[in-house]
Amino acid sequence: MRAKRRKSALTYGGGLAVIVVIVVIITALIGHSSPGTSTASGAKVKTVPIPASLQMVAAPATTQGDEGIPIPIGSKLATLANAATGQTVNGVKCQAGEQLVSHVHTHLTIFVNGKARVIPYGIGVPGYEAVQTPHGPFVETGSCFYWLHTHQEDGIIHVESPSASLSFTLGQFFAIWGIPLSSTQVGPEHGKVTVFFAPTGKTPQLYKGNPANLPLGDHYQIQLNVGTPIVKPVNITNWANL
């Protein structure tokens, strides 16, 4: 019996060795992700370098926010008229108090025909109450807090959930805001949407997919440009205490 097993091992040993080598090679290739590919919240975001042929203009002026992040100067993209009021939205709950088991921040900027559009404070905080700070209003309390919400008009999406295993997308944030998001529409604005995305510690690159599918994560940066001219990517390098 032992002799038979030994013979089987010799017969298949060579094939097994080849399989092991192939697995090692594949693992090595996967482990060395190409630039612009990031793994976040279980999803891979594929981006490409911004082509030199893409004509862009400089970002408009900003003011300093209370969270240490610049606040764009412009009109609001949309009000909170259709924002969620406490019901669960796309799997995201609204709970009494902020859930801080997982607490990260994604920066979102929006430009329409080259002009900055403001993301309102209070998204995801029904019945919010804001206090006045030296850098503008800041939301402190509300009847409940969605796991995705904004405290100020600086474009910082606070991702605060009761579990580190939960993952979220930009589309879920827009659903809580109550406005549409696609490759041809951002809220009430229609047109081709040019998207820049940067994972943690990277510079923004061009993303060609549906912006609603973009993951939210720690110090991720997302920029939506509706129409033209396209604004150069806003790259936050100093996240203050966020």
ChimeraX attribute file (.defattr): number of C-alpha atoms within 10 A of each C-alpha:
attribute: neighborCount
match mode: 1-to-1
recipient: residues
	/A:1	6
	/A:2	7
	/A:3	8
	/A:4	9
	/A:5	10
	/A:6	10
	/A:7	12
	/A:8	11
	/A:9	12
	/A:10	11
	/A:11	11
	/A:12	10
	/A:13	12
	/A:14	10
	/A:15	10
	/A:16	12
	/A:17	11
	/A:18	11
	/A:19	12
	/A:20	11
	/A:21	11
	/A:22	12
	/A:23	12
	/A:24	12
	/A:25	12
	/A:26	11
	/A:27	11
	/A:28	11
	/A:29	11
	/A:30	10
	/A:31	9
	/A:32	8
	/A:33	11
	/A:34	12
	/A:35	12
	/A:36	20
	/A:37	15
	/A:38	18
	/A:39	12
	/A:40	18
	/A:41	15
	/A:42	11
	/A:43	12
	/A:44	13
	/A:45	19
	/A:46	17
	/A:47	21
	/A:48	16
	/A:49	13
	/A:50	14
	/A:51	9
	/A:52	7
	/A:53	6
	/A:54	9
	/A:55	11
	/A:56	14
	/A:57	12
	/A:58	12
	/A:59	16
	/A:60	15
	/A:61	11
	/A:62	14
	/A:63	14
	/A:64	14
	/A:65	20
	/A:66	19
	/A:67	18
	/A:68	15
	/A:69	23
	/A:70	18
	/A:71	24
	/A:72	25
	/A:73	16
	/A:74	15
	/A:75	12
	/A:76	14
	/A:77	18
	/A:78	19
	/A:79	16
	/A:80	17
	/A:81	9
	/A:82	12
	/A:83	19
	/A:84	19
	/A:85	21
	/A:86	19
	/A:87	13
	/A:88	13
	/A:89	17
	/A:90	12
	/A:91	10
	/A:92	20
	/A:93	17
	/A:94	26
	/A:95	18
	/A:96	11
	/A:97	13
	/A:98	20
	/A:99	17
	/A:100	14
	/A:101	12
	/A:102	15
	/A:103	18
	/A:104	18
	/A:105	21
	/A:106	21
	/A:107	24
	/A:108	20
	/A:109	21
	/A:110	23
	/A:111	26
	/A:112	21
	/A:113	14
	/A:114	20
	/A:115	20
	/A:116	23
	/A:117	18
	/A:118	22
	/A:119	26
	/A:120	19
	/A:121	23
	/A:122	26
	/A:123	28
	/A:124	32
	/A:125	29
	/A:126	20
	/A:127	14
	/A:128	18
	/A:129	14
	/A:130	17
	/A:131	10
	/A:132	10
	/A:133	10
	/A:134	9
	/A:135	15
	/A:136	16
	/A:137	18
	/A:138	22
	/A:139	19
	/A:140	13
	/A:141	19
	/A:142	16
	/A:143	15
	/A:144	19
	/A:145	27
	/A:146	30
	/A:147	27
	/A:148	27
	/A:149	24
	/A:150	24
	/A:151	24
	/A:152	25
	/A:153	26
	/A:154	27
	/A:155	26
	/A:156	26
	/A:157	28
	/A:158	23
	/A:159	24
	/A:160	21
	/A:161	25
	/A:162	14
	/A:163	12
	/A:164	12
	/A:165	10
	/A:166	12
	/A:167	15
	/A:168	21
	/A:169	16
	/A:170	20
	/A:171	21
	/A:172	21
	/A:173	26
	/A:174	19
	/A:175	19
	/A:176	28
	/A:177	27
	/A:178	21
	/A:179	20
	/A:180	15
	/A:181	23
	/A:182	17
	/A:183	18
	/A:184	16
	/A:185	18
	/A:186	25
	/A:187	15
	/A:188	10
	/A:189	17
	/A:190	15
	/A:191	16
	/A:192	16
	/A:193	25
	/A:194	21
	/A:195	23
	/A:196	25
	/A:197	28
	/A:198	25
	/A:199	23
	/A:200	14
	/A:201	13
	/A:202	17
	/A:203	18
	/A:204	26
	/A:205	24
	/A:206	19
	/A:207	22
	/A:208	16
	/A:209	15
	/A:210	15
	/A:211	25
	/A:212	18
	/A:213	16
	/A:214	21
	/A:215	24
	/A:216	28
	/A:217	22
	/A:218	18
	/A:219	21
	/A:220	25
	/A:221	28
	/A:222	27
	/A:223	26
	/A:224	23
	/A:225	25
	/A:226	25
	/A:227	18
	/A:228	18
	/A:229	17
	/A:230	23
	/A:231	24
	/A:232	19
	/A:233	25
	/A:234	19
	/A:235	16
	/A:236	17
	/A:237	11
	/A:238	9
	/A:239	12
	/A:240	8
	/A:241	7
	/A:242	15
